[in-house]
Structure formats: structure tokens, C-alpha cells
Amino acid sequence: MADTVSYRPKAGEIPTQPGVYRFKDASGRVLYVGKAKNLRARLSNYFAPLRSLHERTRRMVTTAAGVEWTVVATDIESLQLEYTWIKEFNPPFNVKFRDDKTYPFMAITLADESPRVMVTRNHNIRGARYFGPYPKIWAVKDTVDLMIKAFPIRTCSDSSYKHAMQTGRPCFPGQIGRCGGPCSGRVTIEEHREIVNDFVAFMAGGDKRFVTAASKNMREAAERQDYESAAKYRDQLQALEAVLAKSAVVLADSVDADLFAIEHDELAASVQQFIVRGGRIRGERSWTVDKEIDVDTAELVDSILQQAYDGDEPPKEIIVPALPDDRDELETWLGERRQKGKVRLRTAQRGEKAALMQTATMNAKNNLMLYKTRRSSDFVARSQALTDIQEALGMTDAPLRMECFDVSHLGGTNIVASMVVFEDGLARKDQYRRFSIADSTDDTESIYQVLTRRLAYLKEEPKTDADEAVFGVGEGPVEPTRRKKFSYPPNLLIVDGGQPQVNAAARALEESGVQGIFLAGIAKRLEEVWLPDTDYPVILPRGSEALFMIQRIRDEAHRFAITHQRSRRKRDITSVLTEIPGLGPSRVRELLRHFGSVAELKKAEPSAISEVKGIGPQLAATVHHQLHS
């Protein structure tokens, strides 16, 4: 493999000013657009030796036939130009949204003579005030239905309103009491405008004064025995409280912010956005992003915010999991789109905002898992994945049964391994297996031990009379012995790791004498597939169903191993500590929370042990003595 690409510019040719660069292929198609505060420093990363580049970055630079750049005056100009070119050229290697769906909003047409509330996906209504987005259209409609009970504003279309004002007959929603506009005759245009202002104020966060006013009016009406008015205020109060129940209180009333949580792996990222207005979650949305080249969380934040506010006005505060390098320039760019003051990017370290970020992150994790599960359950995609794996690895048959192995340990202790089984592309959890490894020098030795034990079940066993069951004269059929699930041979064995782990597994496979099983390993960092006795890995196409399936079975093996290792560690810690006089369950939990393992606890001196809640100097000395006796 060459050290670098042939079109690499000379170092002195690349300027050191800020700018935007574009990688293009031989036909002139733009493959990737990026920005840099220092073009020379940034582009030098792409022209490092190819073997040192991330696999997807290497594929991008080798696919390209040249690179161009444009120098700009400031960093903010480079951000603006990058955004413009990504929109114009749609580069395949930039971060991509997996779906192009738009989310519904609640809009109040404040520019109209008689504003109305409506559900829309159009963000370009002149003078409209938007609330949302909402995950589903029914969620917006439910909120509107509740709100017009408390604030009866117009809901009819412009044509219905115009016809009603010309004829003097209320629109149909007005006739059935679902429209409180001036055409109904109940209010004037000026009075309706005041109700609209209250509607907007409540949705924007002015909650308490409206609830308090409705409650006060209801009590006063009841005291003067005006029960009809009291019932009306009661209905308003119930509607307001129902809307508030849909928007849980999470922050102070003065907080207007958007919060983004991101969960990502090597191939995709899940984004969860919470829209907080007046301290309440007014809307939320989630989506999946494709990752073509290797980017970290801060770089993802940069790309996601640019696309999330394409046409939407940002709030004054945006909470993200990591701050991008060009934070100042991004804040300036977002502030220009806000047109109502500055926008501040920040992370949440503690308090209510950090707790909300944890909730959003949990949702992002679940969404990424759901995305993978749904993709795996697609029959056509599974069939394509198995066919692609067969062709990429040179197998004679499709891998209808795959087994994947992973090793987990904590500092060389509590070594365990897992075996997960996929048949026809679906997980067979009833055939998962766990292994405990008493002693091992490293991961390759552990893989060798586990594969040796597993392959022992596949060796030829001497046939019995039951295996040779035939119909004899005057005899019924003899029932053959049932084969154990663990002894079914896989078409493909996968190990979590690169070339060293694959070679260790190949040694175990050769020594077992079992034939007809294909072997491969997947290296997590670069998502490369390694085969035995090869110098170069197999690179599966980015976004292919084959790579997705192999990644999924590897991740499942890792999850299963980690779960077993943690349960073993907790059981070992508990069993050791509970034997020490004076340590009850609560003190064992405190020691476990503080040190994490018996190995770490053994390293601690009595003075360090006594710092744990509920552990005095005398008990700490007893614990130290018992663990070292």
C-alpha cells in the first residue's frame, strides 16, 4: 500500500488561513466538504500514511482524485460556506440524516387580523409563532383541543373565516363551539387578540398565573353561586392542568433551551432532542444519522446543529454532550439565525439539566438499539446480508448459523467469555453459552481456550445402534438419540478482535480436527474483518447489510460477556466480604460502590478503607487483615 495518495499537494501550497476544502472524485463530484481554522494543519491529517488513517477516512481519500480549498477571512465565514456547500453538493461522505421527514408544529398566525391556531409542517408562514416540534401529529391535535377549551381562539381556515365575516353567519366550528374567533359573534377582533396573546404566553411558559387565575375565578363564581361560570372556569382549569401534565416540569420557569443527546457507534448515531420552553418539555424528536468517516461526539454536534436549525430558529441556550472546537463561530452563526440575541452552547455537568441530559441519552440509546433491531428483522435485508457475507469472505455457502465469541475481564481477573448464536440472521438466545476461564495470559490465550472447549462438542462421536435406526422385521422404528443444541456446527465462527485473535482461534480449530467451518474476526476500532493467515483485512462496504449484521452479532457477544462478567464480579465480591465479621449487606454495598472489586479493595490500606461510609478504623483493620490472611 502506498504511503499516501498521488494528488497530495505540497505542504507549502496549502495556506494556513481559515477556509473550506472539498475532496472530489475523477468525475468532479464533491465527496466531502470540511472547514478548518488552519487549512494546512487540517489537510495534513488526510495525507498521513494511509495505513494510519481510519478505514472510512482512508476510503474517502483513496476514492477522491483531488482536493480544492477556498480561503475565507474569518472562522465564521468558513462555517457559513461549509453549510452552504453541504446543502448544495450533498456530499456522500458528510454526516447524513437517515430520514427526511418533517415534524408537525403548532402554529399561531400572529400576522393575521384574527390569528388562528393550526397544525402544520410548514415553517415559512409569515409572522407565525411556532411551538414544537411534536413527535406525532395526534400529539399536536390533542394539545390544541385542550388549549382552545381554556383559550377559545380561531381554528377555522382563512376561507371559512372570510365567508363568515361577509355573511354574518359563524363558521361551522364556531356553530358547534370549537372556534372562538370574531366570526362567532362572541368576541371582537380586539378581544380575540388578547385571548391569542394569553394563548401564546401560556405555551411560551407563563403557566402559573393562568392556572392561578382560573382557580381563583372558579372559587369566586362558586361563592356567589354563579355555578355556570364556575363550571366554565373549572373546565378551563382542567384543560390547563392537562396540558401541563403533557409537559413535565424539568427546569426553572425562565429556561428556554434545546437539549441534544447523542449515542453513536462506528456506523450510525442516534440523536434525541428535547425542546424546553418555560422550563417544560414542549416537544421532542429523534432521528438517526449515518457516519461515513470517523468523527467524534464534538464533530457530530457541529454537523447535527447545522442541519437541525436549517430553517428553524434556535433558542437562546443549546445544551449538547460535547462542545465543538469552533464553538464561538457556531454560536455566532446560530445567533444570526435567531435574530433575537445571542445563542449559547454549553454542556450540563450537574443539576437538573444534567439529569435531563441523562434522560435524553437513555432515549438516544434505546432509539439506536431499536434502529438496529428493526433493520435486523427485515427479511430481505437479512437475506442480502448473508449473501454478501458469503461472497466477501469466499464461503461456499451462506452462513445460516453464525457463532460469535468475546472475552471479558477486569484487570485480568474474573475472566469470562460468551458465545452468541445467530441463525438465518436472527439471534437464538436459547443457544447462548457462557464460559469461565480459570487462568489465562492474555485475550488470545483466552480465545484459544474457549474455542478448544467449544469445538470439542463437534468432534465425531462413535455411532450407536440408535443412530443407525432402521425398520427391522416385525419391529417398529428405533428412536434416534436427540442431538444437543451445543453440538450443532456453525457455518461461520466470528471472534471479537483482529489478526492475533483470529490466529489463536485458527490454531484451536486446526487442533480440533473439525472441518467445514469458516473463521473470521472483526476489529472494533476500524470495523475490519480479518481472515486467518492474511496480511490485509476484508473491507466490507460502508452501510452494507453484511457489515451491519457482523457488527450486530459482535456487539451482542460483547454485551453478553460483559453482563456475565459483572454478575460474576458482584457475586465474588459479595461472597468474600460477607464472610468478614461485622460486614452486613449495607456495608458490603458501600465497599462495593467505593472500590468496585475485591482486587482494588485488597490494594487499599486500612486508612483508605476507613474512609468508606459506615466503616470505622477497627473494622477497616479487620477487613484488611481478613483479605490478606
C-alpha positions as CSV (number, residue, x, y, z in Angstrom):
1,M,0.0,0.0,0.0
2,A,1.3,3.4,-0.9
3,D,2.3,5.8,1.9
4,T,-0.2,8.4,0.7
5,V,-2.4,9.4,-2.3
6,S,-0.8,10.7,-5.5
7,Y,-2.7,14.0,-5.6
8,R,-1.3,15.2,-2.3
9,P,-0.4,18.9,-2.5
10,K,3.0,20.1,-1.5
11,A,3.0,21.4,2.1
12,G,3.9,24.9,1.0
13,E,1.0,25.1,-1.4
14,I,-1.7,24.8,1.3
15,P,-2.4,28.1,3.0
16,T,-2.5,28.5,6.8
17,Q,-5.6,30.7,6.8
18,P,-9.1,29.6,7.7
19,G,-11.1,28.1,4.8
20,V,-13.3,25.3,3.4
21,Y,-11.9,22.3,1.5
22,R,-13.6,19.9,-0.9
23,F,-12.5,16.4,-1.9
24,K,-13.6,15.5,-5.4
25,D,-13.6,12.2,-7.5
26,A,-12.4,11.8,-11.1
27,S,-15.7,13.0,-12.5
28,G,-15.7,16.2,-10.4
29,R,-18.3,15.0,-7.9
30,V,-17.8,16.5,-4.4
31,L,-17.2,13.7,-1.9
32,Y,-16.6,15.6,1.3
33,V,-16.8,19.2,2.5
34,G,-15.0,20.3,5.6
35,K,-13.8,23.5,7.3
36,A,-10.7,24.4,9.1
37,K,-9.2,27.3,11.1
38,N,-5.8,26.3,9.6
39,L,-6.2,24.6,6.2
40,R,-2.6,23.3,6.1
41,A,-2.8,21.7,9.5
42,R,-6.2,20.2,8.9
43,L,-5.5,18.8,5.4
44,S,-2.2,17.3,6.6
45,N,-4.2,14.8,8.7
46,Y,-5.8,13.4,5.5
47,F,-2.4,13.0,3.8
48,A,-0.8,11.0,6.6
49,P,0.3,7.4,5.7
50,L,-2.7,5.5,4.5
51,R,-2.2,2.7,6.9
52,S,-2.5,5.1,9.9
53,L,-5.9,6.5,8.7
54,H,-9.3,5.3,9.9
55,E,-10.7,2.8,7.4
56,R,-13.6,5.1,6.3
57,T,-11.3,8.2,6.0
58,R,-8.8,6.1,4.0
59,R,-11.6,5.0,1.7
60,M,-12.7,8.6,1.2
61,V,-9.2,9.9,0.3
62,T,-8.5,7.0,-2.0
63,T,-11.8,7.4,-3.8
64,A,-11.1,11.1,-4.3
65,A,-8.9,12.3,-7.2
66,G,-8.1,15.7,-5.9
67,V,-8.7,18.3,-3.2
68,E,-9.6,22.0,-3.5
69,W,-9.8,24.7,-0.9
70,T,-11.2,28.2,-0.6
71,V,-9.7,30.7,1.8
72,V,-12.0,33.0,3.8
73,A,-11.4,35.9,6.1
74,T,-12.8,34.6,9.3
75,D,-13.8,31.3,11.0
76,I,-17.5,32.3,11.0
77,E,-17.3,32.7,7.2
78,S,-15.8,29.2,6.9
79,L,-18.7,27.8,8.9
80,Q,-21.3,29.6,6.7
81,L,-19.6,28.5,3.5
82,E,-19.3,24.9,4.7
83,Y,-23.0,24.9,5.5
84,T,-23.9,26.3,2.0
85,W,-21.8,23.8,0.1
86,I,-23.1,20.8,2.1
87,K,-26.6,21.9,1.2
88,E,-25.6,22.4,-2.5
89,F,-23.5,19.4,-3.2
90,N,-24.9,16.8,-0.8
91,P,-21.5,15.1,-0.3
92,P,-21.8,11.3,0.3
93,F,-19.1,11.2,3.0
94,N,-20.5,14.0,5.2
95,V,-22.8,13.2,8.1
96,K,-26.3,12.3,6.7
97,F,-29.7,12.2,8.2
98,R,-31.2,8.8,7.5
99,D,-34.7,10.2,7.1
100,D,-36.0,13.4,5.5
101,K,-39.3,13.5,7.4
102,T,-40.5,16.8,8.9
103,Y,-42.2,17.1,12.3
104,P,-45.5,18.7,13.0
105,F,-45.7,22.0,14.8
106,M,-48.4,24.1,16.4
107,A,-48.5,27.5,14.7
108,I,-50.4,30.7,15.7
109,T,-50.7,33.1,12.7
110,L,-50.0,36.3,14.6
111,A,-49.7,38.3,11.4
112,D,-53.4,37.7,10.6
113,E,-56.1,40.2,11.5
114,S,-57.7,37.4,13.6
115,P,-54.9,34.9,14.4
116,R,-55.7,31.2,14.3
117,V,-54.1,28.1,15.7
118,M,-53.2,25.3,13.3
119,V,-51.2,22.1,12.9
120,T,-48.6,22.4,10.2
121,R,-45.3,21.1,8.9
122,N,-44.7,24.4,7.0
123,H,-42.0,26.5,8.7
124,N,-42.4,29.5,6.4
125,I,-45.8,31.0,7.4
126,R,-45.3,34.8,7.6
127,G,-45.4,36.2,11.1
128,A,-46.4,32.8,12.7
129,R,-45.3,31.7,16.2
130,Y,-44.3,28.1,16.3
131,F,-44.4,25.6,19.2
132,G,-42.9,22.1,18.9
133,P,-41.9,20.0,17.2
134,Y,-44.1,17.2,18.3
135,P,-43.3,13.5,17.6
136,K,-46.7,12.7,16.1
137,I,-49.5,14.8,14.5
138,W,-52.0,13.5,17.0
139,A,-49.9,14.9,19.9
140,V,-50.3,18.4,18.4
141,K,-54.0,18.0,17.8
142,D,-54.6,16.7,21.4
143,T,-52.8,19.8,22.8
144,V,-54.8,22.2,20.5
145,D,-58.1,20.6,21.6
146,L,-57.2,21.2,25.2
147,M,-55.9,24.7,24.7
148,I,-58.9,26.0,22.9
149,K,-61.0,25.0,25.9
150,A,-59.0,27.4,28.0
151,F,-58.3,29.9,25.3
152,P,-61.1,29.9,22.7
153,I,-59.3,31.3,19.7
154,R,-59.9,30.8,16.0
155,T,-59.4,27.4,14.4
156,C,-61.2,27.7,11.1
157,S,-59.5,28.2,7.7
158,D,-59.0,31.6,6.2
159,S,-61.6,31.0,3.5
160,S,-64.2,29.9,6.2
161,Y,-63.4,33.0,8.3
162,K,-63.7,35.4,5.3
163,H,-67.0,33.9,4.2
164,A,-68.4,34.0,7.8
165,M,-67.4,37.7,8.2
166,Q,-69.0,38.6,4.9
167,T,-72.3,36.7,5.5
168,G,-72.6,37.3,9.2
169,R,-73.0,33.5,9.8
170,P,-70.4,31.8,12.0
171,C,-68.2,29.2,10.5
172,F,-69.1,25.5,11.2
173,P,-66.5,25.1,14.0
174,G,-68.0,28.3,15.5
175,Q,-71.5,26.9,15.3
176,I,-70.5,23.8,17.3
177,G,-68.5,25.7,19.9
178,R,-65.0,24.8,18.6
179,C,-64.0,28.1,17.3
180,G,-63.9,31.3,19.4
181,G,-63.0,33.8,16.6
182,P,-64.8,37.1,15.9
183,C,-66.9,35.4,13.3
184,S,-68.8,33.6,16.0
185,G,-70.0,37.0,17.4
186,R,-68.9,36.2,20.9
187,V,-65.8,38.4,20.9
188,T,-64.5,41.4,19.0
189,I,-61.3,41.4,17.0
190,E,-59.5,43.3,19.8
191,E,-60.8,40.9,22.5
192,H,-59.8,37.9,20.4
193,R,-56.3,39.3,20.0
194,E,-56.0,39.5,23.8
195,I,-57.0,35.8,24.1
196,V,-54.5,34.9,21.4
197,N,-51.8,36.7,23.4
198,D,-52.7,34.7,26.5
199,F,-52.6,31.5,24.5
200,V,-49.1,32.3,23.2
201,A,-47.9,33.4,26.7
202,F,-49.1,30.1,28.2
203,M,-47.5,28.0,25.6
204,A,-44.3,30.0,25.9
205,G,-44.1,29.3,29.7
206,G,-46.3,31.7,31.6
207,D,-48.1,28.8,33.2
208,K,-48.7,29.7,36.9
209,R,-50.6,32.9,36.5
210,F,-53.2,31.4,34.2
211,V,-53.8,28.4,36.4
212,T,-54.0,30.6,39.5
213,A,-56.4,33.0,37.8
214,A,-58.7,30.1,36.6
215,S,-58.7,28.6,40.1
216,K,-59.4,32.0,41.7
217,N,-62.2,32.8,39.3
218,M,-63.8,29.3,39.8
219,R,-63.8,29.8,43.6
220,E,-65.3,33.3,43.4
221,A,-68.0,32.2,41.0
222,A,-68.9,29.3,43.3
223,E,-69.1,31.7,46.3
224,R,-71.6,34.0,44.6
225,Q,-73.4,30.8,43.4
226,D,-72.8,31.5,39.7
227,Y,-72.4,27.8,39.1
228,E,-72.5,28.2,35.3
229,S,-69.4,30.4,35.3
230,A,-67.8,28.2,37.9
231,A,-68.2,25.2,35.6
232,K,-66.7,27.2,32.8
233,Y,-63.6,28.1,34.8
234,R,-63.4,24.5,36.1
235,D,-63.2,23.3,32.5
236,Q,-60.5,25.8,31.7
237,L,-58.5,24.8,34.8
238,Q,-58.8,21.1,33.9
239,A,-57.7,21.9,30.3
240,L,-54.7,23.9,31.5
241,E,-53.7,21.2,34.0
242,A,-54.0,18.5,31.3
243,V,-51.7,20.5,29.0
244,L,-49.2,20.9,31.8
245,A,-49.4,17.2,32.6
246,K,-48.2,16.5,29.0
247,S,-45.2,18.8,29.6
248,A,-43.3,17.6,32.6
249,V,-41.6,20.3,34.7
250,V,-37.9,19.7,34.4
251,L,-36.2,23.1,34.8
252,A,-36.8,26.6,36.1
253,D,-39.6,28.6,34.5
254,S,-37.2,31.0,32.9
255,V,-35.3,28.3,30.9
256,D,-35.8,28.2,27.1
257,A,-33.4,25.7,25.7
258,D,-32.9,22.8,23.3
259,L,-31.1,19.8,24.6
260,F,-29.4,17.3,22.3
261,A,-28.2,13.8,23.4
262,I,-26.1,11.7,21.0
263,E,-25.4,7.9,21.1
264,H,-23.2,6.6,18.3
265,D,-21.1,3.7,17.2
266,E,-18.8,3.2,14.2
267,L,-21.6,3.3,11.6
268,A,-24.5,5.4,12.9
269,A,-25.6,7.9,15.5
270,S,-28.9,8.4,17.3
271,V,-30.0,11.9,18.2
272,Q,-32.6,12.8,20.8
273,Q,-33.7,16.4,21.0
274,F,-35.8,17.9,23.9
275,I,-37.4,21.3,23.3
276,V,-37.7,23.0,26.6
277,R,-39.7,26.3,26.8
278,G,-40.6,27.9,30.1
279,G,-38.9,25.1,32.0
280,R,-41.1,22.4,30.4
281,I,-40.6,19.9,27.6
282,R,-42.8,21.3,24.9
283,G,-41.7,18.9,22.2
284,E,-39.2,16.2,21.3
285,R,-37.9,14.4,18.2
286,S,-35.3,11.8,17.4
287,W,-33.6,10.7,14.3
288,T,-30.7,8.6,13.0
289,V,-27.5,9.9,11.4
290,D,-25.2,8.0,9.1
291,K,-21.5,8.3,9.7
292,E,-19.3,7.9,6.6
293,I,-16.0,8.8,8.1
294,D,-14.8,8.6,11.7
295,V,-15.9,11.6,13.7
296,D,-16.1,12.1,17.5
297,T,-19.0,13.4,19.5
298,A,-17.9,17.1,19.3
299,E,-17.7,16.9,15.5
300,L,-21.2,15.2,15.4
301,V,-22.6,18.1,17.4
302,D,-21.3,20.6,14.9
303,S,-22.9,18.8,11.9
304,I,-26.1,18.0,13.7
305,L,-26.8,21.6,14.9
306,Q,-26.2,22.9,11.4
307,Q,-28.8,20.6,10.0
308,A,-31.2,20.7,12.9
309,Y,-31.6,24.5,12.6
310,D,-31.9,24.5,8.8
311,G,-35.0,26.7,8.6
312,D,-35.7,26.6,12.4
313,E,-35.0,29.4,14.9
314,P,-32.7,28.2,17.7
315,P,-33.4,29.2,21.3
316,K,-31.0,31.2,23.4
317,E,-29.5,28.2,25.0
318,I,-28.5,24.8,23.5
319,I,-27.2,22.0,25.7
320,V,-25.0,19.4,24.0
321,P,-23.0,16.4,25.2
322,A,-19.7,17.9,24.0
323,L,-18.6,21.3,22.8
324,P,-17.1,21.5,19.2
325,D,-13.8,23.2,18.6
326,D,-15.5,26.0,16.7
327,R,-17.9,26.8,19.5
328,D,-17.6,30.6,19.2
329,E,-18.2,30.6,15.4
330,L,-21.1,28.2,15.7
331,E,-22.7,30.4,18.4
332,T,-22.3,33.4,16.1
333,W,-23.9,31.5,13.2
334,L,-26.8,30.3,15.3
335,G,-27.2,33.8,16.7
336,E,-27.7,35.2,13.2
337,R,-30.5,32.7,12.6
338,R,-32.1,33.5,15.9
339,Q,-32.3,37.3,15.2
340,K,-33.3,37.8,18.9
341,G,-30.0,38.0,20.7
342,K,-27.1,35.6,21.3
343,V,-27.2,31.8,21.4
344,R,-25.1,30.0,24.0
345,L,-23.7,26.4,23.6
346,R,-23.0,24.6,26.8
347,T,-22.7,21.2,28.4
348,A,-24.6,20.2,31.6
349,Q,-22.3,19.0,34.3
350,R,-24.6,18.8,37.3
351,G,-28.1,19.6,38.5
352,E,-31.5,19.4,36.7
353,K,-30.1,20.0,33.2
354,A,-27.6,17.1,33.7
355,A,-30.4,14.9,34.9
356,L,-32.4,15.8,31.8
357,M,-29.4,15.0,29.6
358,Q,-29.2,11.6,31.2
359,T,-32.9,11.0,30.3
360,A,-32.3,12.2,26.7
361,T,-29.2,10.0,26.4
362,M,-31.2,7.0,27.6
363,N,-33.7,7.7,24.9
364,A,-31.0,8.0,22.3
365,K,-29.5,4.6,23.3
366,N,-32.9,3.0,23.1
367,N,-33.5,4.6,19.7
368,L,-30.2,3.3,18.3
369,M,-30.9,-0.2,19.6
370,L,-34.4,0.0,18.1
371,Y,-33.0,1.1,14.8
372,K,-30.6,-1.9,14.8
373,T,-33.3,-4.3,15.8
374,R,-35.7,-3.2,13.1
375,R,-33.0,-3.3,10.5
376,S,-32.1,-6.8,11.6
377,S,-35.7,-8.0,11.5
378,D,-36.1,-7.2,7.8
379,F,-36.2,-10.5,5.9
380,V,-34.9,-9.0,2.6
381,A,-32.1,-7.2,4.4
382,R,-31.1,-10.3,6.3
383,S,-31.0,-12.4,3.1
384,Q,-28.9,-9.8,1.4
385,A,-26.5,-9.6,4.4
386,L,-26.0,-13.4,4.4
387,T,-25.3,-13.4,0.7
388,D,-22.9,-10.5,0.9
389,I,-21.0,-12.1,3.8
390,Q,-20.7,-15.4,1.8
391,E,-19.3,-13.5,-1.2
392,A,-17.0,-11.2,0.7
393,L,-15.4,-14.0,2.8
394,G,-15.3,-16.5,-0.1
395,M,-17.5,-19.1,1.6
396,T,-19.1,-21.9,-0.3
397,D,-22.4,-21.5,1.4
398,A,-24.3,-18.7,3.1
399,P,-23.6,-18.5,6.9
400,L,-27.0,-19.7,8.0
401,R,-25.6,-20.4,11.5
402,M,-23.0,-18.0,13.0
403,E,-21.4,-18.1,16.4
404,C,-19.5,-15.2,17.8
405,F,-17.1,-15.3,20.8
406,D,-15.9,-12.4,23.1
407,V,-13.8,-12.3,26.2
408,S,-14.3,-10.0,29.1
409,H,-12.3,-9.4,32.3
410,L,-11.4,-6.8,34.9
411,G,-7.7,-6.2,35.1
412,G,-7.0,-9.8,34.3
413,T,-9.4,-11.1,37.0
414,N,-12.8,-12.7,36.6
415,I,-12.1,-13.8,33.1
416,V,-15.2,-14.9,31.2
417,A,-16.3,-15.5,27.6
418,S,-19.5,-15.5,25.7
419,M,-20.9,-17.4,22.7
420,V,-23.9,-16.0,20.9
421,V,-25.7,-17.7,18.1
422,F,-27.4,-16.2,15.0
423,E,-29.5,-18.4,12.7
424,D,-30.8,-17.0,9.5
425,G,-29.6,-13.6,10.7
426,L,-31.7,-13.7,13.9
427,A,-30.4,-14.1,17.5
428,R,-31.0,-17.6,19.0
429,K,-30.8,-16.6,22.7
430,D,-31.8,-20.1,23.9
431,Q,-28.4,-21.3,22.5
432,Y,-26.2,-18.7,24.0
433,R,-23.4,-20.0,26.2
434,R,-21.1,-18.6,28.9
435,F,-17.6,-19.7,29.8
436,S,-15.5,-19.2,32.8
437,I,-11.7,-19.1,32.4
438,A,-9.7,-20.0,35.4
439,D,-6.3,-18.7,34.2
440,S,-5.0,-17.0,31.0
441,T,-2.1,-14.9,30.0
442,D,-4.0,-12.6,27.5
443,D,-7.0,-12.4,25.3
444,T,-5.5,-14.6,22.6
445,E,-4.9,-17.4,25.0
446,S,-8.5,-17.0,26.3
447,I,-9.9,-17.2,22.8
448,Y,-7.8,-20.3,22.2
449,Q,-9.1,-22.0,25.4
450,V,-12.8,-21.1,24.7
451,L,-12.7,-22.3,21.1
452,T,-11.0,-25.5,22.1
453,R,-13.7,-26.2,24.6
454,R,-16.5,-25.3,22.2
455,L,-15.1,-27.3,19.3
456,A,-14.7,-30.4,21.4
457,Y,-18.5,-30.8,21.2
458,L,-18.3,-31.0,17.4
459,K,-15.9,-33.9,17.2
460,E,-17.2,-37.2,15.6
461,E,-18.8,-39.4,18.3
462,P,-19.0,-43.2,17.8
463,K,-22.3,-44.1,16.3
464,T,-24.7,-46.1,18.4
465,D,-27.5,-48.6,17.4
466,A,-29.9,-45.7,18.0
467,D,-28.1,-43.6,15.4
468,E,-28.4,-46.4,12.9
469,A,-32.1,-46.8,13.4
470,V,-33.8,-49.0,10.7
471,F,-37.1,-50.8,10.4
472,G,-36.4,-54.5,11.3
473,V,-38.7,-57.4,10.6
474,G,-41.5,-57.3,13.0
475,E,-40.0,-54.3,14.7
476,G,-41.0,-50.7,14.9
477,P,-38.6,-47.8,14.3
478,V,-36.0,-47.2,16.9
479,E,-36.0,-43.5,18.2
480,P,-32.5,-42.0,17.4
481,T,-30.7,-40.0,20.1
482,R,-31.5,-36.3,20.1
483,R,-28.6,-34.1,19.2
484,K,-27.7,-31.5,21.8
485,K,-28.1,-27.8,20.7
486,F,-24.5,-27.1,21.7
487,S,-23.2,-29.7,19.2
488,Y,-24.8,-28.1,16.1
489,P,-21.9,-27.0,13.9
490,P,-21.8,-23.3,12.7
491,N,-21.0,-22.3,9.2
492,L,-19.1,-19.3,10.4
493,L,-17.2,-18.6,13.7
494,I,-16.5,-15.0,14.5
495,V,-14.2,-13.7,17.2
496,D,-14.1,-10.2,18.6
497,G,-10.6,-9.0,17.6
498,G,-8.1,-8.6,14.9
499,Q,-5.4,-10.7,13.4
500,P,-3.9,-12.0,16.7
501,Q,-7.3,-13.3,18.0
502,V,-8.1,-14.8,14.6
503,N,-4.8,-16.7,14.5
504,A,-5.4,-18.0,18.1
505,A,-8.9,-19.2,17.0
506,A,-7.4,-20.8,13.9
507,R,-4.9,-22.8,16.0
508,A,-7.8,-24.1,18.1
509,L,-9.8,-25.0,15.0
510,E,-6.9,-26.8,13.4
511,E,-6.1,-28.8,16.6
512,S,-9.7,-29.9,17.0
513,G,-9.7,-31.6,13.6
514,V,-13.2,-30.2,12.8
515,Q,-13.7,-29.5,9.1
516,G,-16.1,-27.3,7.1
517,I,-16.2,-24.2,9.5
518,F,-15.2,-20.8,8.2
519,L,-13.4,-18.4,10.6
520,A,-13.3,-14.6,10.8
521,G,-12.6,-11.8,13.3
522,I,-13.9,-8.2,13.4
523,A,-11.6,-5.5,14.8
524,K,-13.8,-3.0,16.6
525,R,-11.9,0.3,16.1
526,L,-11.8,0.1,12.3
527,E,-14.6,-2.4,11.7
528,E,-12.2,-4.5,9.6
529,V,-12.9,-8.2,9.0
530,W,-9.8,-10.4,9.3
531,L,-9.3,-14.0,8.0
532,P,-6.7,-16.5,9.1
533,D,-3.2,-16.2,7.5
534,T,-3.9,-12.9,5.7
535,D,-1.9,-9.7,5.7
536,Y,-4.7,-7.4,4.8
537,P,-8.3,-7.3,6.2
538,V,-11.5,-7.6,4.2
539,I,-13.2,-4.2,3.9
540,L,-17.0,-4.5,3.7
541,P,-18.8,-1.6,2.1
542,R,-19.8,1.2,4.4
543,G,-23.5,0.9,5.1
544,S,-23.8,-2.6,3.8
545,E,-26.1,-5.1,5.4
546,A,-23.2,-7.5,5.7
547,L,-21.2,-5.1,7.9
548,F,-24.3,-4.2,9.9
549,M,-25.0,-7.9,10.7
550,I,-21.4,-8.7,11.6
551,Q,-21.3,-5.6,13.8
552,R,-24.6,-6.6,15.5
553,I,-23.5,-10.1,16.3
554,R,-20.2,-8.8,17.7
555,D,-22.0,-6.2,19.8
556,E,-24.4,-8.9,21.1
557,A,-21.4,-11.1,22.1
558,H,-19.8,-8.2,23.9
559,R,-22.9,-7.3,25.8
560,F,-23.5,-11.0,26.8
561,A,-19.9,-11.3,28.0
562,I,-19.9,-8.0,30.0
563,T,-23.2,-9.0,31.7
564,H,-21.8,-12.3,32.8
565,Q,-18.5,-10.8,33.9
566,R,-20.3,-8.2,36.0
567,S,-22.6,-10.7,37.7
568,R,-19.5,-12.9,38.5
569,R,-17.6,-9.9,39.9
570,K,-20.6,-8.9,42.1
571,R,-21.1,-12.4,43.3
572,D,-17.4,-12.9,44.1
573,I,-17.2,-9.6,45.9
574,T,-20.3,-10.3,47.9
575,S,-19.2,-13.8,48.8
576,V,-15.8,-12.7,50.0
577,L,-16.9,-9.7,52.0
578,T,-19.9,-11.3,53.7
579,E,-17.6,-13.8,55.4
580,I,-15.9,-10.9,57.3
581,P,-17.3,-10.4,60.8
582,G,-19.0,-7.0,61.2
583,L,-19.9,-6.6,57.5
584,G,-23.6,-6.6,56.8
585,P,-25.3,-6.2,53.4
586,S,-25.4,-2.4,53.6
587,R,-21.6,-2.1,54.4
588,V,-20.8,-4.6,51.6
589,R,-22.7,-2.4,49.2
590,E,-20.8,0.7,50.3
591,L,-17.4,-1.1,49.9
592,L,-18.5,-2.3,46.5
593,R,-19.6,1.1,45.4
594,H,-16.4,2.7,46.7
595,F,-13.8,0.2,45.4
596,G,-15.6,-1.7,42.7
597,S,-13.8,-5.1,43.2
598,V,-12.0,-7.2,45.8
599,A,-8.8,-6.8,43.8
600,E,-8.9,-3.0,44.3
601,L,-10.0,-3.4,47.9
602,K,-7.0,-5.6,48.6
603,K,-4.7,-2.9,47.4
604,A,-6.2,-0.4,49.9
605,E,-4.6,0.4,53.2
606,P,-6.8,0.4,56.4
607,S,-6.8,4.2,56.4
608,A,-8.4,4.2,52.9
609,I,-10.9,1.6,53.9
610,S,-12.0,3.6,56.9
611,E,-13.0,6.4,54.6
612,V,-15.9,4.4,53.4
613,K,-19.3,5.3,55.0
614,G,-20.0,3.1,58.0
615,I,-16.5,1.6,58.2
616,G,-14.6,2.6,61.3
617,P,-10.8,2.2,61.9
618,Q,-11.2,-1.1,63.8
619,L,-13.5,-2.7,61.2
620,A,-11.2,-1.4,58.4
621,A,-8.2,-3.1,60.1
622,T,-10.3,-6.4,60.3
623,V,-11.3,-6.2,56.6
624,H,-7.6,-5.6,55.6
625,H,-6.4,-8.5,57.8
626,Q,-9.0,-10.9,56.5
627,L,-8.3,-10.1,52.9
628,H,-4.6,-10.7,53.3
629,S,-4.7,-13.7,55.6
